[in-house]
């Protein structure tokens, strides 16, 4: 059994790059939250791109967000983009300011996991949309 240090996890003798990243991220709340907020932004922007793609190129797309749906029905695409960016920025700011609270970091982890699940749904949707599209 390896001795435990006070600040971070003790790596095994054969330290891999992955373990070093995990060890680095586990050492401080700012790094954990910063990494999760960065992932949140990437996944949120990916969701926005898929949403815009589905609205433009598929016929069976239905937006589940009622505010975004109302904007789509009025063809206010820039407003949808602004809505997504502003709400993500507000949420990321809230999570950043509450980064020292364990429950906030847990909620951020759950939100990131929800976005990952959403991207799996987008993967299924794009597969079905491409299969239904007429071949060229």
N, CA, C and O atoms as a GROMACS GRO file, in nm:
protein
  544
    1UNK      N    1   0.084  -0.118   0.000
    1UNK     CA    2   0.000   0.000   0.000
    1UNK      C    3   0.089   0.124   0.000
    1UNK      O    4   0.186   0.134   0.075
    2UNK      N    5   0.052   0.217  -0.087
    2UNK     CA    6   0.132   0.338  -0.101
    2UNK      C    7   0.085   0.443  -0.001
    2UNK      O    8  -0.033   0.449   0.033
    3UNK      N    9   0.177   0.526   0.046
    3UNK     CA   10   0.136   0.632   0.139
    3UNK      C   11   0.052   0.738   0.068
    3UNK      O   12   0.066   0.761  -0.052
    4UNK      N   13  -0.035   0.799   0.144
    4UNK     CA   14  -0.124   0.901   0.089
    4UNK      C   15  -0.069   1.039   0.123
    4UNK      O   16  -0.024   1.064   0.235
    5UNK      N   17  -0.073   1.128   0.025
    5UNK     CA   18  -0.030   1.266   0.051
    5UNK      C   19  -0.152   1.349   0.086
    5UNK      O   20  -0.265   1.306   0.064
    6UNK      N   21  -0.130   1.466   0.140
    6UNK     CA   22  -0.240   1.550   0.184
    6UNK      C   23  -0.313   1.618   0.070
    6UNK      O   24  -0.435   1.633   0.077
    7UNK      N   25  -0.245   1.660  -0.035
    7UNK     CA   26  -0.308   1.745  -0.136
    7UNK      C   27  -0.369   1.668  -0.252
    7UNK      O   28  -0.475   1.707  -0.301
    8UNK      N   29  -0.306   1.563  -0.297
    8UNK     CA   30  -0.354   1.492  -0.416
    8UNK      C   31  -0.341   1.342  -0.396
    8UNK      O   32  -0.280   1.295  -0.300
    9UNK      N   33  -0.398   1.268  -0.490
    9UNK     CA   34  -0.386   1.123  -0.487
    9UNK      C   35  -0.243   1.083  -0.518
    9UNK      O   36  -0.174   1.151  -0.593
   10UNK      N   37  -0.198   0.973  -0.461
   10UNK     CA   38  -0.064   0.924  -0.485
   10UNK      C   39  -0.065   0.835  -0.609
   10UNK      O   40  -0.139   0.737  -0.613
   11UNK      N   41   0.016   0.868  -0.709
   11UNK     CA   42   0.016   0.787  -0.830
   11UNK      C   43   0.085   0.654  -0.809
   11UNK      O   44   0.170   0.641  -0.720
   12UNK      N   45   0.050   0.556  -0.888
   12UNK     CA   46   0.121   0.428  -0.880
   12UNK      C   47   0.264   0.446  -0.932
   12UNK      O   48   0.295   0.548  -0.994
   13UNK      N   49   0.350   0.347  -0.907
   13UNK     CA   50   0.491   0.360  -0.951
   13UNK      C   51   0.505   0.384  -1.101
   13UNK      O   52   0.593   0.458  -1.143
   14UNK      N   53   0.420   0.323  -1.181
   14UNK     CA   54   0.426   0.340  -1.326
   14UNK      C   55   0.323   0.448  -1.367
   14UNK      O   56   0.214   0.416  -1.415
   15UNK      N   57   0.358   0.573  -1.347
   15UNK     CA   58   0.265   0.684  -1.368
   15UNK      C   59   0.239   0.702  -1.516
   15UNK      O   60   0.331   0.725  -1.595
   16UNK      N   61   0.111   0.693  -1.553
   16UNK     CA   62   0.072   0.714  -1.692
   16UNK      C   63   0.028   0.859  -1.710
   16UNK      O   64   0.008   0.932  -1.613
   17UNK      N   65   0.013   0.900  -1.834
   17UNK     CA   66  -0.033   1.036  -1.862
   17UNK      C   67  -0.174   1.057  -1.811
   17UNK      O   68  -0.204   1.164  -1.757
   18UNK      N   69  -0.259   0.958  -1.826
   18UNK     CA   70  -0.397   0.970  -1.779
   18UNK      C   71  -0.398   0.991  -1.629
   18UNK      O   72  -0.472   1.076  -1.580
   19UNK      N   73  -0.318   0.914  -1.556
   19UNK     CA   74  -0.314   0.928  -1.411
   19UNK      C   75  -0.264   1.067  -1.372
   19UNK      O   76  -0.315   1.126  -1.277
   20UNK      N   77  -0.166   1.120  -1.445
   20UNK     CA   78  -0.116   1.254  -1.415
   20UNK      C   79  -0.225   1.359  -1.436
   20UNK      O   80  -0.235   1.453  -1.357
   21UNK      N   81  -0.306   1.344  -1.541
   21UNK     CA   82  -0.416   1.438  -1.565
   21UNK      C   83  -0.520   1.428  -1.454
   21UNK      O   84  -0.567   1.530  -1.403
   22UNK      N   85  -0.556   1.306  -1.416
   22UNK     CA   86  -0.653   1.286  -1.308
   22UNK      C   87  -0.598   1.343  -1.179
   22UNK      O   88  -0.670   1.411  -1.106
   23UNK      N   89  -0.473   1.317  -1.150
   23UNK     CA   90  -0.409   1.366  -1.029
   23UNK      C   91  -0.406   1.519  -1.028
   23UNK      O   92  -0.432   1.581  -0.925
   24UNK      N   93  -0.374   1.579  -1.143
   24UNK     CA   94  -0.371   1.725  -1.154
   24UNK      C   95  -0.510   1.784  -1.131
   24UNK      O   96  -0.524   1.882  -1.059
   25UNK      N   97  -0.613   1.724  -1.193
   25UNK     CA   98  -0.749   1.776  -1.180
   25UNK      C   99  -0.806   1.755  -1.040
   25UNK      O  100  -0.887   1.835  -0.993
   26UNK      N  101  -0.764   1.648  -0.974
   26UNK     CA  102  -0.818   1.619  -0.840
   26UNK      C  103  -0.758   1.711  -0.734
   26UNK      O  104  -0.808   1.715  -0.622
   27UNK      N  105  -0.655   1.782  -0.768
   27UNK     CA  106  -0.585   1.862  -0.670
   27UNK      C  107  -0.650   1.992  -0.630
   27UNK      O  108  -0.617   2.046  -0.525
   28UNK      N  109  -0.739   2.044  -0.710
   28UNK     CA  110  -0.790   2.177  -0.679
   28UNK      C  111  -0.929   2.197  -0.738
   28UNK      O  112  -0.957   2.153  -0.850
   29UNK      N  113  -1.015   2.263  -0.663
   29UNK     CA  114  -1.153   2.287  -0.707
   29UNK      C  115  -1.158   2.373  -0.832
   29UNK      O  116  -1.243   2.352  -0.918
   30UNK      N  117  -1.068   2.470  -0.843
   30UNK     CA  118  -1.067   2.557  -0.960
   30UNK      C  119  -1.040   2.477  -1.088
   30UNK      O  120  -1.105   2.498  -1.190
   31UNK      N  121  -0.945   2.386  -1.080
   31UNK     CA  122  -0.911   2.306  -1.198
   31UNK      C  123  -1.025   2.213  -1.235
   31UNK      O  124  -1.059   2.200  -1.352
   32UNK      N  125  -1.084   2.148  -1.136
   32UNK     CA  126  -1.198   2.059  -1.163
   32UNK      C  127  -1.311   2.134  -1.229
   32UNK      O  128  -1.362   2.094  -1.334
   33UNK      N  129  -1.350   2.244  -1.167
   33UNK     CA  130  -1.462   2.322  -1.219
   33UNK      C  131  -1.428   2.381  -1.354
   33UNK      O  132  -1.512   2.382  -1.444
   34UNK      N  133  -1.307   2.432  -1.370
   34UNK     CA  134  -1.265   2.488  -1.499
   34UNK      C  135  -1.271   2.386  -1.611
   34UNK      O  136  -1.318   2.416  -1.721
   35UNK      N  137  -1.224   2.266  -1.583
   35UNK     CA  138  -1.228   2.161  -1.684
   35UNK      C  139  -1.372   2.123  -1.717
   35UNK      O  140  -1.407   2.105  -1.834
   36UNK      N  141  -1.456   2.110  -1.615
   36UNK     CA  142  -1.596   2.074  -1.640
   36UNK      C  143  -1.671   2.186  -1.712
   36UNK      O  144  -1.754   2.158  -1.798
   37UNK      N  145  -1.642   2.310  -1.679
   37UNK     CA  146  -1.707   2.422  -1.750
   37UNK      C  147  -1.661   2.425  -1.896
   37UNK      O  148  -1.742   2.452  -1.985
   38UNK      N  149  -1.534   2.397  -1.921
   38UNK     CA  150  -1.486   2.392  -2.059
   38UNK      C  151  -1.556   2.281  -2.137
   38UNK      O  152  -1.597   2.301  -2.252
   39UNK      N  153  -1.570   2.164  -2.075
   39UNK     CA  154  -1.642   2.054  -2.139
   39UNK      C  155  -1.788   2.091  -2.161
   39UNK      O  156  -1.845   2.060  -2.266
   40UNK      N  157  -1.848   2.158  -2.064
   40UNK     CA  158  -1.986   2.204  -2.078
   40UNK      C  159  -2.001   2.295  -2.199
   40UNK      O  160  -2.096   2.280  -2.276
   41UNK      N  161  -1.909   2.390  -2.217
   41UNK     CA  162  -1.915   2.479  -2.333
   41UNK      C  163  -1.902   2.402  -2.464
   41UNK      O  164  -1.976   2.428  -2.559
   42UNK      N  165  -1.809   2.309  -2.470
   42UNK     CA  166  -1.789   2.231  -2.594
   42UNK      C  167  -1.915   2.152  -2.627
   42UNK      O  168  -1.961   2.152  -2.741
   43UNK      N  169  -1.972   2.084  -2.527
   43UNK     CA  170  -2.091   2.004  -2.551
   43UNK      C  171  -2.212   2.091  -2.583
   43UNK      O  172  -2.295   2.053  -2.666
   44UNK      N  173  -2.222   2.206  -2.520
   44UNK     CA  174  -2.332   2.297  -2.547
   44UNK      C  175  -2.324   2.351  -2.690
   44UNK      O  176  -2.426   2.360  -2.758
   45UNK      N  177  -2.204   2.386  -2.733
   45UNK     CA  178  -2.187   2.434  -2.871
   45UNK      C  179  -2.213   2.323  -2.972
   45UNK      O  180  -2.268   2.348  -3.079
   46UNK      N  181  -2.173   2.201  -2.939
   46UNK     CA  182  -2.204   2.088  -3.027
   46UNK      C  183  -2.355   2.068  -3.037
   46UNK      O  184  -2.406   2.042  -3.145
   47UNK      N  185  -2.425   2.080  -2.925
   47UNK     CA  186  -2.571   2.070  -2.927
   47UNK      C  187  -2.630   2.179  -3.014
   47UNK      O  188  -2.725   2.153  -3.089
   48UNK      N  189  -2.578   2.300  -3.005
   48UNK     CA  190  -2.627   2.410  -3.088
   48UNK      C  191  -2.606   2.381  -3.236
   48UNK      O  192  -2.696   2.403  -3.317
   49UNK      N  193  -2.489   2.333  -3.272
   49UNK     CA  194  -2.460   2.301  -3.412
   49UNK      C  195  -2.555   2.192  -3.463
   49UNK      O  196  -2.610   2.204  -3.573
   50UNK      N  197  -2.574   2.087  -3.385
   50UNK     CA  198  -2.667   1.981  -3.426
   50UNK      C  199  -2.810   2.033  -3.437
   50UNK      O  200  -2.884   1.995  -3.528
   51UNK      N  201  -2.850   2.120  -3.345
   51UNK     CA  202  -2.985   2.176  -3.350
   51UNK      C  203  -3.005   2.258  -3.476
   51UNK      O  204  -3.106   2.244  -3.544
   52UNK      N  205  -2.907   2.344  -3.508
   52UNK     CA  206  -2.918   2.425  -3.629
   52UNK      C  207  -2.917   2.339  -3.754
   52UNK      O  208  -2.991   2.366  -3.849
   53UNK      N  209  -2.834   2.236  -3.754
   53UNK     CA  210  -2.829   2.145  -3.867
   53UNK      C  211  -2.964   2.074  -3.886
   53UNK      O  212  -3.016   2.068  -3.997
   54UNK      N  213  -3.019   2.022  -3.778
   54UNK     CA  214  -3.145   1.950  -3.786
   54UNK      C  215  -3.259   2.042  -3.830
   54UNK      O  216  -3.344   2.001  -3.909
   55UNK      N  217  -3.260   2.164  -3.780
   55UNK     CA  218  -3.364   2.259  -3.820
   55UNK      C  219  -3.355   2.291  -3.968
   55UNK      O  220  -3.456   2.304  -4.036
   56UNK      N  221  -3.234   2.304  -4.017
   56UNK     CA  222  -3.214   2.345  -4.157
   56UNK      C  223  -3.230   2.230  -4.256
   56UNK      O  224  -3.287   2.250  -4.363
   57UNK      N  225  -3.183   2.112  -4.221
   57UNK     CA  226  -3.172   2.006  -4.321
   57UNK      C  227  -3.264   1.887  -4.302
   57UNK      O  228  -3.266   1.799  -4.388
   58UNK      N  229  -3.340   1.880  -4.194
   58UNK     CA  230  -3.431   1.767  -4.177
   58UNK      C  231  -3.574   1.818  -4.167
   58UNK      O  232  -3.599   1.932  -4.126
   59UNK      N  233  -3.668   1.732  -4.203
   59UNK     CA  234  -3.810   1.773  -4.202
   59UNK      C  235  -3.881   1.728  -4.075
   59UNK      O  236  -3.986   1.783  -4.042
   60UNK      N  237  -3.827   1.632  -4.005
   60UNK     CA  238  -3.898   1.577  -3.889
   60UNK      C  239  -3.848   1.633  -3.757
   60UNK      O  240  -3.882   1.581  -3.651
   61UNK      N  241  -3.767   1.739  -3.761
   61UNK     CA  242  -3.709   1.793  -3.638
   61UNK      C  243  -3.813   1.872  -3.560
   61UNK      O  244  -3.883   1.956  -3.616
   62UNK      N  245  -3.821   1.845  -3.431
   62UNK     CA  246  -3.907   1.921  -3.342
   62UNK      C  247  -3.827   1.965  -3.220
   62UNK      O  248  -3.778   1.881  -3.144
   63UNK      N  249  -3.813   2.093  -3.202
   63UNK     CA  250  -3.737   2.147  -3.088
   63UNK      C  251  -3.817   2.128  -2.961
   63UNK      O  252  -3.935   2.164  -2.956
   64UNK      N  253  -3.754   2.072  -2.857
   64UNK     CA  254  -3.823   2.047  -2.731
   64UNK      C  255  -3.823   2.168  -2.639
   64UNK      O  256  -3.908   2.178  -2.551
   65UNK      N  257  -3.729   2.260  -2.657
   65UNK     CA  258  -3.726   2.382  -2.577
   65UNK      C  259  -3.833   2.476  -2.632
   65UNK      O  260  -3.824   2.519  -2.747
   66UNK      N  261  -3.935   2.509  -2.552
   66UNK     CA  262  -4.045   2.590  -2.605
   66UNK      C  263  -4.003   2.731  -2.648
   66UNK      O  264  -4.061   2.786  -2.742
   67UNK      N  265  -3.906   2.790  -2.581
   67UNK     CA  266  -3.860   2.923  -2.620
   67UNK      C  267  -3.788   2.916  -2.755
   67UNK      O  268  -3.815   2.994  -2.846
   68UNK      N  269  -3.696   2.821  -2.767
   68UNK     CA  270  -3.625   2.804  -2.894
   68UNK      C  271  -3.720   2.763  -3.006
   68UNK      O  272  -3.703   2.806  -3.120
   69UNK      N  273  -3.820   2.682  -2.974
   69UNK     CA  274  -3.918   2.641  -3.075
   69UNK      C  275  -3.995   2.762  -3.127
   69UNK      O  276  -4.018   2.774  -3.248
   70UNK      N  277  -4.036   2.851  -3.038
   70UNK     CA  278  -4.107   2.972  -3.080
   70UNK      C  279  -4.017   3.058  -3.169
   70UNK      O  280  -4.064   3.117  -3.267
   71UNK      N  281  -3.889   3.066  -3.136
   71UNK     CA  282  -3.796   3.142  -3.219
   71UNK      C  283  -3.776   3.076  -3.355
   71UNK      O  284  -3.769   3.145  -3.457
   72UNK      N  285  -3.766   2.943  -3.357
   72UNK     CA  286  -3.754   2.871  -3.483
   72UNK      C  287  -3.877   2.891  -3.572
   72UNK      O  288  -3.864   2.909  -3.693
   73UNK      N  289  -3.994   2.889  -3.512
   73UNK     CA  290  -4.117   2.907  -3.590
   73UNK      C  291  -4.124   3.045  -3.654
   73UNK      O  292  -4.186   3.062  -3.759
   74UNK      N  293  -4.060   3.144  -3.593
   74UNK     CA  294  -4.056   3.278  -3.649
   74UNK      C  295  -3.930   3.302  -3.731
   74UNK      O  296  -3.904   3.413  -3.776
   75UNK      N  297  -3.852   3.195  -3.752
   75UNK     CA  298  -3.728   3.198  -3.830
   75UNK      C  299  -3.626   3.297  -3.772
   75UNK      O  300  -3.557   3.366  -3.847
   76UNK      N  301  -3.618   3.304  -3.641
   76UNK     CA  302  -3.524   3.392  -3.572
   76UNK      C  303  -3.401   3.312  -3.528
   76UNK      O  304  -3.375   3.297  -3.409
   77UNK      N  305  -3.327   3.262  -3.625
   77UNK     CA  306  -3.212   3.174  -3.598
   77UNK      C  307  -3.105   3.246  -3.515
   77UNK      O  308  -3.053   3.186  -3.420
   78UNK      N  309  -3.070   3.372  -3.546
   78UNK     CA  310  -2.970   3.438  -3.461
   78UNK      C  311  -3.016   3.449  -3.315
   78UNK      O  312  -2.933   3.446  -3.223
   79UNK      N  313  -3.145   3.462  -3.293
   79UNK     CA  314  -3.196   3.469  -3.156
   79UNK      C  315  -3.181   3.335  -3.085
   79UNK      O  316  -3.156   3.331  -2.965
   80UNK      N  317  -3.196   3.226  -3.158
   80UNK     CA  318  -3.175   3.093  -3.099
   80UNK      C  319  -3.029   3.078  -3.058
   80UNK      O  320  -3.000   3.029  -2.949
   81UNK      N  321  -2.938   3.122  -3.144
   81UNK     CA  322  -2.796   3.115  -3.113
   81UNK      C  323  -2.765   3.201  -2.990
   81UNK      O  324  -2.695   3.157  -2.899
   82UNK      N  325  -2.817   3.323  -2.988
   82UNK     CA  326  -2.795   3.411  -2.874
   82UNK      C  327  -2.853   3.352  -2.746
   82UNK      O  328  -2.789   3.359  -2.640
   83UNK      N  329  -2.972   3.294  -2.753
   83UNK     CA  330  -3.034   3.230  -2.637
   83UNK      C  331  -2.944   3.121  -2.582
   83UNK      O  332  -2.922   3.114  -2.461
   84UNK      N  333  -2.894   3.036  -2.669
   84UNK     CA  334  -2.808   2.925  -2.625
   84UNK      C  335  -2.679   2.978  -2.563
   84UNK      O  336  -2.636   2.928  -2.458
   85UNK      N  337  -2.618   3.077  -2.626
   85UNK     CA  338  -2.492   3.130  -2.573
   85UNK      C  339  -2.512   3.201  -2.440
   85UNK      O  340  -2.430   3.186  -2.349
   86UNK      N  341  -2.618   3.278  -2.428
   86UNK     CA  342  -2.643   3.352  -2.304
   86UNK      C  343  -2.677   3.257  -2.190
   86UNK      O  344  -2.624   3.272  -2.079
   87UNK      N  345  -2.764   3.160  -2.215
   87UNK     CA  346  -2.800   3.067  -2.106
   87UNK      C  347  -2.681   2.982  -2.064
   87UNK      O  348  -2.664   2.953  -1.945
   88UNK      N  349  -2.598   2.942  -2.159
   88UNK     CA  350  -2.478   2.865  -2.124
   88UNK      C  351  -2.381   2.953  -2.045
   88UNK      O  352  -2.320   2.906  -1.948
   89UNK      N  353  -2.365   3.077  -2.085
   89UNK     CA  354  -2.276   3.168  -2.013
   89UNK      C  355  -2.325   3.193  -1.871
   89UNK      O  356  -2.245   3.195  -1.777
   90UNK      N  357  -2.455   3.213  -1.855
   90UNK     CA  358  -2.510   3.234  -1.720
   90UNK      C  359  -2.487   3.110  -1.633
   90UNK      O  360  -2.443   3.121  -1.519
   91UNK      N  361  -2.518   2.993  -1.688
   91UNK     CA  362  -2.498   2.870  -1.612
   91UNK      C  363  -2.353   2.845  -1.578
   91UNK      O  364  -2.321   2.806  -1.466
   92UNK      N  365  -2.264   2.867  -1.674
   92UNK     CA  366  -2.121   2.847  -1.649
   92UNK      C  367  -2.070   2.944  -1.542
   92UNK      O  368  -1.988   2.907  -1.459
   93UNK      N  369  -2.120   3.067  -1.545
   93UNK     CA  370  -2.079   3.165  -1.444
   93UNK      C  371  -2.127   3.124  -1.305
   93UNK      O  372  -2.053   3.136  -1.207
   94UNK      N  373  -2.250   3.076  -1.297
   94UNK     CA  374  -2.302   3.030  -1.168
   94UNK      C  375  -2.218   2.915  -1.114
   94UNK      O  376  -2.180   2.914  -0.997
   95UNK      N  377  -2.189   2.817  -1.201
   95UNK     CA  378  -2.108   2.704  -1.156
   95UNK      C  379  -1.967   2.749  -1.116
   95UNK      O  380  -1.911   2.698  -1.020
   96UNK      N  381  -1.911   2.844  -1.189
   96UNK     CA  382  -1.776   2.891  -1.156
   96UNK      C  383  -1.775   2.960  -1.020
   96UNK      O  384  -1.684   2.938  -0.939
   97UNK      N  385  -1.875   3.042  -0.994
   97UNK     CA  386  -1.878   3.114  -0.865
   97UNK      C  387  -1.905   3.020  -0.747
   97UNK      O  388  -1.868   3.051  -0.634
   98UNK      N  389  -1.970   2.908  -0.773
   98UNK     CA  390  -1.999   2.811  -0.667
   98UNK      C  391  -1.901   2.693  -0.669
   98UNK      O  392  -1.932   2.586  -0.616
   99UNK      N  393  -1.785   2.712  -0.728
   99UNK     CA  394  -1.690   2.602  -0.748
   99UNK      C  395  -1.639   2.540  -0.620
   99UNK      O  396  -1.594   2.425  -0.621
  100UNK      N  397  -1.644   2.611  -0.509
  100UNK     CA  398  -1.596   2.553  -0.383
  100UNK      C  399  -1.702   2.468  -0.314
  100UNK      O  400  -1.673   2.403  -0.213
  101UNK      N  401  -1.822   2.467  -0.366
  101UNK     CA  402  -1.931   2.390  -0.307
  101UNK      C  403  -1.941   2.253  -0.375
  101UNK      O  404  -1.952   2.243  -0.497
  102UNK      N  405  -1.936   2.150  -0.295
  102UNK     CA  406  -1.938   2.014  -0.348
  102UNK      C  407  -2.066   1.986  -0.426
  102UNK      O  408  -2.060   1.922  -0.531
  103UNK      N  409  -2.179   2.031  -0.378
  103UNK     CA  410  -2.305   2.006  -0.447
  103UNK      C  411  -2.309   2.074  -0.584
  103UNK      O  412  -2.366   2.019  -0.678
  104UNK      N  413  -2.251   2.191  -0.594
  104UNK     CA  414  -2.248   2.260  -0.723
  104UNK      C  415  -2.160   2.183  -0.823
  104UNK      O  416  -2.197   2.169  -0.939
  105UNK      N  417  -2.046   2.134  -0.777
  105UNK     CA  418  -1.960   2.054  -0.866
  105UNK      C  419  -2.028   1.924  -0.906
  105UNK      O  420  -2.014   1.880  -1.019
  106UNK      N  421  -2.102   1.863  -0.813
  106UNK     CA  422  -2.177   1.743  -0.846
  106UNK      C  423  -2.286   1.774  -0.949
  106UNK      O  424  -2.305   1.698  -1.045
  107UNK      N  425  -2.355   1.885  -0.931
  107UNK     CA  426  -2.458   1.925  -1.028
  107UNK      C  427  -2.395   1.952  -1.165
  107UNK      O  428  -2.453   1.918  -1.268
  108UNK      N  429  -2.278   2.012  -1.166
  108UNK     CA  430  -2.208   2.037  -1.292
  108UNK      C  431  -2.170   1.905  -1.359
  108UNK      O  432  -2.183   1.891  -1.480
  109UNK      N  433  -2.123   1.810  -1.281
  109UNK     CA  434  -2.092   1.677  -1.337
  109UNK      C  435  -2.216   1.612  -1.397
  109UNK      O  436  -2.211   1.555  -1.506
  110UNK      N  437  -2.327   1.622  -1.326
  110UNK     CA  438  -2.452   1.564  -1.377
  110UNK      C  439  -2.498   1.635  -1.504
  110UNK      O  440  -2.549   1.570  -1.596
  111UNK      N  441  -2.480   1.766  -1.510
  111UNK     CA  442  -2.516   1.840  -1.631
  111UNK      C  443  -2.429   1.798  -1.750
  111UNK      O  444  -2.480   1.781  -1.860
  112UNK      N  445  -2.301   1.781  -1.727
  112UNK     CA  446  -2.212   1.735  -1.833
  112UNK      C  447  -2.253   1.596  -1.879
  112UNK      O  448  -2.254   1.568  -1.999
  113UNK      N  449  -2.287   1.508  -1.785
  113UNK     CA  450  -2.334   1.374  -1.822
  113UNK      C  451  -2.464   1.380  -1.901
  113UNK      O  452  -2.484   1.301  -1.994
  114UNK      N  453  -2.552   1.473  -1.865
  114UNK     CA  454  -2.677   1.489  -1.941
  114UNK      C  455  -2.647   1.535  -2.084
  114UNK      O  456  -2.711   1.488  -2.178
  115UNK      N  457  -2.551   1.624  -2.100
  115UNK     CA  458  -2.512   1.667  -2.235
  115UNK      C  459  -2.450   1.552  -2.314
  115UNK      O  460  -2.472   1.540  -2.434
  116UNK      N  461  -2.372   1.468  -2.247
  116UNK     CA  462  -2.315   1.351  -2.316
  116UNK      C  463  -2.428   1.260  -2.363
  116UNK      O  464  -2.425   1.211  -2.476
  117UNK      N  465  -2.527   1.236  -2.277
  117UNK     CA  466  -2.642   1.154  -2.318
  117UNK      C  467  -2.716   1.220  -2.433
  117UNK      O  468  -2.761   1.151  -2.525
  118UNK      N  469  -2.730   1.351  -2.430
  118UNK     CA  470  -2.795   1.423  -2.539
  118UNK      C  471  -2.718   1.405  -2.670
  118UNK      O  472  -2.779   1.390  -2.776
  119UNK      N  473  -2.586   1.408  -2.664
  119UNK     CA  474  -2.509   1.389  -2.786
  119UNK      C  475  -2.523   1.247  -2.840
  119UNK      O  476  -2.515   1.228  -2.962
  120UNK      N  477  -2.544   1.149  -2.754
  120UNK     CA  478  -2.574   1.014  -2.804
  120UNK      C  479  -2.708   1.014  -2.877
  120UNK      O  480  -2.724   0.948  -2.979
  121UNK      N  481  -2.804   1.090  -2.824
  121UNK     CA  482  -2.933   1.103  -2.893
  121UNK      C  483  -2.915   1.170  -3.028
  121UNK      O  484  -2.976   1.129  -3.126
  122UNK      N  485  -2.832   1.273  -3.034
  122UNK     CA  486  -2.805   1.338  -3.161
  122UNK      C  487  -2.740   1.240  -3.259
  122UNK      O  488  -2.770   1.243  -3.378
  123UNK      N  489  -2.654   1.155  -3.210
  123UNK     CA  490  -2.592   1.055  -3.296
  123UNK      C  491  -2.698   0.964  -3.357
  123UNK      O  492  -2.696   0.935  -3.477
  124UNK      N  493  -2.792   0.918  -3.274
  124UNK     CA  494  -2.900   0.834  -3.325
  124UNK      C  495  -2.987   0.909  -3.424
  124UNK      O  496  -3.026   0.855  -3.527
  125UNK      N  497  -3.018   1.036  -3.394
  125UNK     CA  498  -3.102   1.117  -3.480
  125UNK      C  499  -3.036   1.138  -3.617
  125UNK      O  500  -3.102   1.126  -3.720
  126UNK      N  501  -2.907   1.169  -3.617
  126UNK     CA  502  -2.840   1.192  -3.744
  126UNK      C  503  -2.832   1.064  -3.826
  126UNK      O  504  -2.844   1.068  -3.948
  127UNK      N  505  -2.812   0.949  -3.760
  127UNK     CA  506  -2.814   0.822  -3.832
  127UNK      C  507  -2.948   0.798  -3.899
  127UNK      O  508  -2.954   0.760  -4.016
  128UNK      N  509  -3.056   0.821  -3.825
  128UNK     CA  510  -3.190   0.802  -3.881
  128UNK      C  511  -3.220   0.903  -3.991
  128UNK      O  512  -3.280   0.869  -4.092
  129UNK      N  513  -3.179   1.027  -3.971
  129UNK     CA  514  -3.202   1.130  -4.073
  129UNK      C  515  -3.126   1.100  -4.201
  129UNK      O  516  -3.179   1.118  -4.311
  130UNK      N  517  -3.004   1.054  -4.188
  130UNK     CA  518  -2.926   1.022  -4.307
  130UNK      C  519  -2.981   0.898  -4.377
  130UNK      O  520  -2.977   0.889  -4.500
  131UNK      N  521  -3.031   0.802  -4.301
  131UNK     CA  522  -3.090   0.683  -4.363
  131UNK      C  523  -3.219   0.717  -4.435
  131UNK      O  524  -3.252   0.654  -4.535
  132UNK      N  525  -3.293   0.816  -4.386
  132UNK     CA  526  -3.420   0.854  -4.448
  132UNK      C  527  -3.400   0.948  -4.566
  132UNK      O  528  -3.491   0.966  -4.647
  133UNK      N  529  -3.282   1.007  -4.577
  133UNK     CA  530  -3.256   1.102  -4.686
  133UNK      C  531  -3.244   1.027  -4.819
  133UNK      O  532  -3.191   0.916  -4.824
  134UNK      N  533  -3.292   1.090  -4.926
  134UNK     CA  534  -3.279   1.025  -5.057
  134UNK      C  535  -3.133   1.018  -5.097
  134UNK      O  536  -3.057   1.111  -5.073
  135UNK      N  537  -3.095   0.907  -5.156
  135UNK     CA  538  -2.955   0.890  -5.197
  135UNK      C  539  -2.931   0.971  -5.325
  135UNK      O  540  -3.020   0.990  -5.407
  136UNK      N  541  -2.808   1.017  -5.338
  136UNK     CA  542  -2.772   1.099  -5.454
  136UNK      C  543  -2.716   1.017  -5.565
  136UNK      O  544  -2.680   1.071  -5.670
   0.00000   0.00000   0.00000
